[in-house]
Structures are given as structure tokens and as C-alpha cells.
Amino acid sequence: MKVNRIQFSNYGSASEMYIGEYGLPQLKADEVQISVKAAAINPLDWKQRRGDMKLIMGKKFPKGIGNDFAGIVEAVGANVQNIKVGDEVFGTMDVKKPGAFASKLITQSKFIAKKPTNISFSEASCLPIGATVAWAALFLKTKVHKNTRVLINGCTGAVGSLAVQLAKEKGAWVAGTCSKTETEEAKKIGVDKIFDYNEPNYWKKSELFDVVFDTAGLMKQTDGFSMLKPNGKFVDINPTPKSMLTGLFKPKYKFTFATAGMKHLADIAELVEKGKLKPRIGKEINFENTIDELIKIENGKGVKGRTVIVF
Ligand SMILES: NC(=O)c1ccc[n+]([C@@H]2O[C@H](COP(=O)([O-])OP(=O)(O)OC[C@H]3O[C@@H](n4cnc5c(N)ncnc54)[C@H](OP(=O)(O)O)[C@@H]3O)[C@@H](O)[C@H]2O)c1
């Protein structure tokens, strides 16, 4: 079966993207085929196209674009359990094989879970990568609990706002950085103390933290370390090969990826259903406008919150 998808045939700039026809391959035993209802744009989408992950993605083209989605299961492979045809699900793609910006996709069943029943497909598509990486940072790489003091750098971004809510749900005291225009949003999601990241040395006005979670990837490691209590941890979700290597020798430094939290997608859905976690959706667009919107967001001209393609 053929579908239209956003794809690229060389690593490189935004001009490599086009709408192309893609033949869905034969379903493997551990895979599911989804009719996509909504797919959310993530920074990962253009990082993959630029070639930042070419070592793991390889050189076979064309490659699809898009990772996070929500939709309805159309077919399941022979070994898939707990998910059946007709289920409403949300999830992501294998980082090596993106392609969620299409009306249909195939992904591994371990990357999906049942969609929370109290939110729309569009809202659900904003969750997978952001919520799972926040879960990994706060509950797997560090152990945030009710006596923890946490700083979330970029606290109103897609990852940051989910991280704030997850940490608050555990009862932690949560400080966050954002730009001045985002102060109201930070208050709305419950940030206890707000810092303007443009103010130099803002943290010197605060006590030290058990966890500094740099969602934005823009904090100097030395600055992050200077905000930590003696046994505190600095968590990075934008590591470079160099920071990963040197980090091996620094007990304060931790890095993680969304894949580490992916097995908690169903726990994330449960928190959403309990009203403890809410994704931030910016706007909805049509498939035909995807490339233009991707370019805008990549150039820092997108709206706050995730932009979602609706099918
Ligand atoms: N390792 C993984 O698996 C993984 C998973 C998800 C995301 N990521 C990465 O994490 C990053 C954030 O992703 P996202 O989806 O949350 O992006 P996003 O929604 O665009 O959020 C970015 C945030 O960074 C803030 N920010 C901008 N400049 C800043 C600065 N100088 N200091 C502190 N904060 C600043 C923004 O705040 P204002 O809006 O107030 O300017 C915004 O809150 C991306 O690089 C993404 O690729 C990694």
C-alpha cells in the first residue's frame, strides 16, 4: 500500500524535504501498522534530517521525517500482545527509522501504548518523546521525590513543562528558568520559583539543587555543577560524543535519551488520565503545510508548545 509522507533523499538543509510516495513494507512480527490521526513536530525531526544521527541512521534513502504520533491500530504483527486492531494509541518511531509525518506508519509495538482517553489525538501526539525523556531524567537517571529540590532549565518548553509536572507530582520543590514572556505559563504549571534565563548568574539568588535538568541543552556544564548540592546531579538530554565520554569520569553528570523512558509510556498515559500531566499544544496544521511549518520552527519562528499535523 502506498502513502504520501514527508521525506528526504540526502542529509542536509531544509530544502532536502519533499512530499513523496512511500510503499508500506510487510509488517514484521513485533510491529504494528497505524492510521495516523495526529503527529507532533519535535526538534529531533530536523536533527535527523541534518544528519546529526547519520552514524546510526545509515545511508539508505529516501528516509521519512517525523517521530511522535497518535492514531488507530490497523494491523498487528504475529508476536504483538496487549494491543489489538482498533485500539487508539500514541507513540513514536525507532530513532533510526523516522516517518510519522504520513497518513499511515509502521513502528515497533514497544514504542506505543494506549492513548489516554481524556485527551485528543493531537494532544496525545505531543507526549511520547518529551514525557519519556523527562521520566528517564527525573526517575531513572536521578530519583526525584518529595524532598528533592529540582531546577528545570527551559521549564515551559515541551520537555520542560512535562518535567515540571512530573517532579511536582512526586512532591518535589521545583524551580525553573524561562524567558520573561513565559513567566505566566511557568506559574500556571506550578513552578515554585521562576528565573529569567537571560539574567546573568540568576541561580546565585537561590539555594542549591539536588537535580539540575537542562532540557534546553544551553547551560554550561560548569554553571550547572555550580548549582548542585554535594551529591547533586546534572542531567543533560542534548549530549555530544565529547560530553558523554568526559561525563563517564564525572559522577555529577548524567545524560539520557527518550528511549530509556519508553517502557513507561503506559505510566505516562495513566498520569494524564488522572489529570496530573498535560501536554502543551501550540497549534494544529494540515499535512500540506508541514514542510513550511518545520522550516519556521527550525528557525525559531514557531509558536510556543508543539505544532501538530492533523490527518
Ligand atoms: N535526549 C532525548 O531523547 C531528547 C528528547 C526530547 C528533546 N530533546 C532535546 O531537548 C531540547 C528541547 O526540546 P523541546 O522539545 O523541549 O524543545 P522546545 O519545546 O522548543 O523547548 C525549548 C525550551 O528551551 C528554552 N530556552 C531557550 N533558550 C534558552 C536558554 N538560553 N536557557 C534556558 N532555556 C532556554 C525555551 O524557553 P523560552 O520559550 O522561554 O524561550 C523553551 O522552554 C531539544 O534540543 C531536543 O532535541 C532530547
The ligand as an ORCA input file, in Angstrom:
! r2SCAN-3c Opt
* xyz 0 1
  N      17.704     13.096     24.507
  C      16.441     12.966     24.076
  O      15.922     11.858     23.920
  C      15.630     14.213     23.852
  C      14.233     14.134     23.906
  C      13.488     15.296     23.723
  C      14.134     16.501     23.440
  N      15.487     16.528     23.367
  C      16.167     17.803     23.067
  O      15.881     18.721     24.098
  C      15.795     20.030     23.566
  C      14.483     20.687     23.991
  O      13.418     20.018     23.356
  P      11.916     20.557     23.471
  O      11.115     19.684     22.611
  O      11.543     20.765     24.888
  O      12.060     21.982     22.764
  P      11.138     23.267     22.945
  O       9.730     22.886     23.198
  O      11.449     24.144     21.772
  O      11.670     23.977     24.267
  C      12.907     24.634     24.334
  C      12.972     25.380     25.661
  O      14.276     25.946     25.798
  C      14.122     27.225     26.394
  N      15.288     28.059     26.133
  C      15.625     28.730     25.006
  N      16.806     29.393     25.204
  C      17.192     29.111     26.482
  C      18.324     29.467     27.274
  N      19.304     30.250     26.801
  N      18.400     28.986     28.540
  C      17.434     28.196     29.044
  N      16.337     27.802     28.349
  C      16.233     28.253     27.080
  C      12.857     27.771     25.801
  O      12.358     28.780     26.665
  P      11.517     30.044     26.157
  O      10.368     29.509     25.353
  O      11.097     30.708     27.418
  O      12.464     30.849     25.315
  C      11.971     26.514     25.806
  O      11.354     26.361     27.045
  C      15.969     19.903     22.050
  O      17.316     20.172     21.720
  C      15.652     18.441     21.785
  O      16.288     17.930     20.637
  C      16.251     15.427     23.590
*
